[in-house]
Amino acid sequence: MMKVSSVTPDLGSLRIAIVNVYFYGHPSAGDRGWVLIDAGLPGSAGLIARAAADRYGAGARPAAIVLTHGHFDHVGALRTLAERWDVPVFAHRLELPYLTGESPYAPPDPWVGGGAMALLSPLYPRGPYDVRERVSPLPDDGSVPGMPAWRWIHTPGHSPGHVSFFRESDRTLVVGDAFVTVKQESAWAAATWRPEIHGPPAYFTHDWASARRSVEILAGLEPEVAATGHGPPLRGPGMRDDLAELSRRFGEVAVPSSGRYVSRPALYGPHGIVSVPPPGRPPAKQAAVGLALVALAGAMLLRRRR
């Protein structure tokens, strides 16, 4: 069984293929003394539950599930786990339309980032998901249910209600996808997890101006530990220097040179999508590779279902 790795004495990380989930609470916390941060890929509920039982004891349930955002790789097992554990779910109020069945996210942009993960993004689910009977907005005072001494910070851009979680006492930052520590657009990088401070996954980032401001805010915190949604947790002066460099040069190193949302963001409201810019014309080479990858993925899915 995959083991939870220690990030700090009371924060554990579990890698599920391309994404991390986090367990807040010392291993001695026991039943209801811990919190699950994000809920992984579809089909990962059993893996997460077994990891929780191994860390906190058989039958242990969290006090809550808190979400950085509602993209498919962060809420894939949410409904199953919330019902199994009978726990509340918390997310930013601007993320609620995508968690209550009201609206899907804007379409991805497969032509940004230059990698197979980006080219395959039209196949990724974009909701809406519906856990309306479980989900509530995070408290307006910035506190995080079940996580005393932590505060949530609104870090939009990758999604409208994206948040990160920060603890001032030891400057531990749970980032979500506001920035990541792997080039997530690349299938090779996503598989090997070569550490690299990187902007948010480009194919699902719909507002680059907001994404830049969010990185500037997080860099200004000068975190000691950065635990991201994708890639290994990083720490120390080298990480801070790289994050500061990303903040300074965000327009050069993170924002695509062209793309559907580069000049015009998707517009969101309290009930979901308001408008999206028209899709751009893909480069011929990328279009050919993208079509081939989509066809291959479709063929493999059909074969698996037979």
VOGU-3710 file (C-alpha; in Angstrom, 3 decimals, decimal comma):
1> mmkvssvtpd> 0,000/0,000/0,000  1,179/3,528/-0,759  2,264/5,289/2,418  1,602/8,834/3,564  4,847/10,823/3,488  5,624/13,315/6,224  5,774/16,970/5,160  5,736/18,354/8,713  5,008/16,439/11,939  1,271/17,081/11,481
11> lgslriaivn> 0,979/17,264/7,685  1,194/14,173/5,504  1,188/13,824/1,720  -0,143/10,987/-0,404  0,696/10,924/-4,101  -2,033/9,426/-6,292  -0,554/9,112/-9,791  -0,326/12,771/-10,926  -1,832/14,531/-7,897  -1,367/14,886/-4,128
21> vyfyghpsag> -3,853/14,772/-1,302  -2,862/15,952/2,179  -3,690/14,777/5,692  -3,604/17,481/8,349  -3,300/16,121/11,868  -0,575/14,305/13,789  -0,760/10,490/13,403  -1,820/10,324/17,077  -4,861/12,567/16,388  -7,248/9,613/16,061
31> drgwvlidag> -10,912/9,725/15,061  -12,194/13,175/13,973  -8,885/14,788/14,953  -7,663/15,319/11,412  -8,681/16,913/8,096  -8,371/15,694/4,509  -7,210/18,364/2,066  -8,516/17,610/-1,450  -9,885/14,283/-2,607  -7,789/12,979/-5,465
41> lpgsagliar> -8,598/11,309/-8,751  -11,789/9,413/-9,604  -11,536/5,862/-8,302  -9,067/6,708/-5,527  -11,465/6,621/-2,547  -10,311/3,198/-1,381  -6,657/4,174/-1,576  -7,250/7,389/0,409  -9,357/5,603/3,025  -6,734/2,891/3,508
51> aaadrygaga> -3,994/5,511/3,851  -6,105/7,347/6,444  -6,687/4,131/8,397  -2,974/3,369/8,327  -2,126/6,881/9,605  -4,921/7,418/12,148  -6,248/3,967/12,948  -8,971/1,699/11,634  -12,306/3,469/11,359  -10,840/6,940/11,863
61> rpaaivlthg> -12,800/9,682/10,091  -11,795/13,296/9,499  -13,456/16,313/11,045  -13,894/17,728/7,544  -12,720/17,652/3,943  -11,428/21,017/2,744  -10,815/21,755/-0,927  -8,319/23,976/-2,676  -10,619/23,847/-5,732  -13,000/21,549/-7,548
71> hfdhvgalrt> -11,145/20,256/-10,614  -11,615/16,568/-11,328  -8,208/15,495/-10,004  -8,887/17,198/-6,651  -12,484/16,009/-6,080  -12,554/12,655/-7,871  -13,239/10,648/-4,715  -15,076/13,414/-2,846  -18,643/12,107/-2,898  -17,625/8,567/-1,973
81> laerwdvpvf> -15,419/9,661/0,916  -17,821/12,290/2,259  -20,627/9,736/2,365  -18,440/6,942/3,738  -17,123/9,134/6,544  -20,272/11,281/6,995  -18,286/14,525/7,041  -18,838/18,112/5,878  -16,985/19,573/2,901  -15,725/23,157/2,667
91> ahrlelpylt> -14,697/25,237/-0,357  -14,590/28,901/-1,321  -18,068/30,244/-2,118  -16,994/31,077/-5,721  -16,193/27,387/-6,200  -19,629/26,206/-5,080  -21,382/26,321/-8,512  -18,999/23,568/-9,694  -19,668/21,473/-6,583  -23,463/21,772/-6,450
101> gespyappdp> -24,323/20,707/-10,001  -24,905/24,269/-11,180  -22,125/24,837/-13,725  -19,185/23,104/-15,401  -15,820/24,795/-15,591  -14,781/26,597/-18,757  -13,284/24,374/-21,464  -9,563/23,605/-21,258  -7,024/24,975/-23,710  -5,118/21,952/-25,045
111> wvgggamall> -2,730/24,023/-27,170  -0,827/25,626/-24,286  2,041/24,100/-22,365  3,432/21,906/-25,131  2,865/18,469/-23,599  0,719/15,372/-23,803  -1,143/16,163/-20,578  -2,265/19,422/-22,159  -3,161/17,853/-25,495  -5,332/15,268/-23,741
121> splyprgpyd> -7,118/17,840/-21,577  -10,358/17,854/-23,664  -10,899/14,327/-22,307  -10,690/15,394/-18,654  -13,999/15,832/-16,800  -14,891/19,456/-16,055  -18,031/18,901/-14,014  -20,286/19,981/-12,655  -19,966/17,819/-9,586  -22,804/17,643/-7,107
131> vrervsplpd> -22,207/17,320/-3,375  -24,692/20,061/-2,484  -25,918/18,201/0,578  -22,377/18,153/2,007  -20,570/21,301/0,861  -20,525/24,680/2,619  -18,518/27,855/2,028  -15,310/28,372/3,964  -15,802/30,822/6,858  -15,598/34,470/5,853
141> dgsvpgmpaw> -13,122/35,177/8,671  -10,377/33,191/6,893  -10,319/30,319/9,373  -10,181/26,698/8,223  -12,575/24,208/9,847  -10,671/21,586/11,810  -7,333/23,325/11,244  -6,680/25,827/14,073  -3,892/28,361/13,414  -4,331/27,977/9,646
151> rwihtpghsp> -6,007/30,492/7,333  -7,272/30,217/3,800  -6,109/32,665/1,134  -8,105/33,301/-2,026  -5,712/32,534/-4,892  -7,846/32,591/-8,077  -6,719/32,248/-11,673  -6,506/28,488/-12,037  -10,136/28,443/-10,918  -12,369/31,262/-9,647
161> ghvsffresd> -12,610/30,034/-6,067  -9,166/28,493/-5,730  -7,673/28,807/-2,234  -4,384/27,999/-0,551  -3,897/27,236/3,152  -1,169/28,870/5,269  0,086/28,500/8,825  2,087/31,508/9,971  3,827/29,820/12,921  6,044/27,612/10,745
171> rtlvvgdafv> 5,218/29,187/7,345  3,768/25,970/5,943  1,807/26,542/2,729  -0,589/24,074/1,114  -0,755/25,588/-2,342  -3,243/23,623/-4,408  -2,537/24,459/-8,054  -1,832/28,201/-7,723  1,687/27,084/-8,578  3,070/23,564/-8,787
181> tvkqesawaa> 6,439/21,853/-8,445  6,421/19,915/-11,707  5,764/20,812/-15,340  2,258/19,381/-15,256  1,588/19,853/-18,988  4,216/17,192/-19,771  3,272/13,531/-19,288  6,944/12,635/-18,753  7,450/15,306/-16,104  4,141/14,428/-14,420
191> atwrpeihgp> 5,222/10,772/-14,247  8,798/11,347/-13,072  8,071/14,315/-10,780  11,318/16,109/-11,516  11,127/19,045/-9,051  10,595/22,438/-10,667  8,737/25,511/-9,449  6,214/26,076/-12,206  3,110/28,129/-12,880  -0,367/26,605/-12,559
201> payfthdwas> -1,286/23,831/-15,021  -1,767/25,927/-18,142  -4,474/23,927/-19,877  -6,976/24,499/-17,031  -5,976/28,068/-16,118  -8,649/30,469/-17,350  -7,505/33,837/-15,934  -3,794/34,556/-16,245  -3,862/38,037/-14,682  -5,458/36,633/-11,517
211> arrsveilag> -3,064/33,676/-11,548  -0,126/36,089/-11,569  -1,483/38,083/-8,634  -2,018/34,868/-6,694  1,601/33,785/-7,177  2,756/37,245/-6,084  0,678/36,945/-2,894  2,052/33,473/-2,098  5,649/34,451/-2,823  5,185/37,386/-0,443
221> lepevaatgh> 4,444/34,950/2,381  8,014/33,602/2,102  6,925/30,043/2,962  9,282/27,550/4,522  7,367/24,602/3,038  5,335/24,555/-0,181  3,054/21,525/-0,504  1,513/21,641/-3,972  -1,250/19,777/-5,746  1,175/18,420/-8,332
231> gpplrgpgmr> 4,811/17,599/-7,706  6,830/16,942/-4,546  6,652/19,257/-1,535  9,646/21,611/-1,482  11,169/23,663/1,309  13,867/26,079/2,295  15,728/29,025/0,786  16,121/27,467/-2,656  12,382/26,980/-2,978  11,736/30,554/-1,844
241> ddlaelsrrf> 14,248/31,923/-4,330  12,644/29,960/-7,180  9,159/31,068/-6,122  10,270/34,700/-5,993  11,749/34,295/-9,483  8,467/32,808/-10,745  6,630/35,781/-9,264  8,997/38,302/-10,876  9,029/36,641/-14,303  5,543/35,136/-14,343
251> gevavpssgr> 4,629/36,725/-17,669  7,735/35,284/-19,310  7,937/31,811/-17,825  4,341/30,854/-16,912  1,934/32,657/-19,243  1,723/31,021/-22,689  2,755/33,153/-25,654  -0,700/32,569/-27,125  -3,825/30,691/-26,157  -7,560/30,871/-25,646
261> yvsrpalygp> -7,393/32,648/-22,285  -4,162/34,626/-22,634  -5,703/37,852/-23,933  -9,202/37,393/-22,516  -10,065/35,422/-19,381  -13,108/33,279/-18,893  -15,670/35,275/-16,919  -17,287/33,674/-13,896  -20,118/34,781/-11,658  -21,739/33,522/-8,466
271> hgivsvpppg> -23,596/30,867/-10,486  -20,721/29,695/-12,671  -19,551/30,504/-16,182  -20,697/33,815/-17,635  -18,689/33,789/-20,887  -15,603/32,261/-22,462  -13,516/33,558/-25,367  -13,650/31,589/-28,626  -11,077/28,828/-29,101  -7,913/29,780/-30,911
281> rppakqaavg> -6,581/28,020/-33,975  -4,087/25,332/-32,933  -0,659/25,038/-34,539  -0,855/22,368/-37,240  1,775/20,114/-35,646  0,160/20,262/-32,208  -3,276/19,638/-33,714  -2,057/16,488/-35,473  -0,369/15,170/-32,335  -3,415/16,042/-30,245
291> lalvalagam> -5,809/14,220/-32,539  -3,548/11,172/-32,538  -3,364/11,151/-28,735  -7,118/11,545/-28,370  -7,717/8,715/-30,842  -5,241/6,469/-28,994  -6,803/7,271/-25,611  -10,285/6,577/-27,011  -9,197/3,239/-28,451  -7,617/2,189/-25,145
301> llrrrr> -10,787/3,149/-23,262  -12,989/1,132/-25,607  -10,681/-1,850/-25,313  -10,765/-1,654/-21,509  -14,580/-1,636/-21,499  -14,880/-4,795/-23,622
//
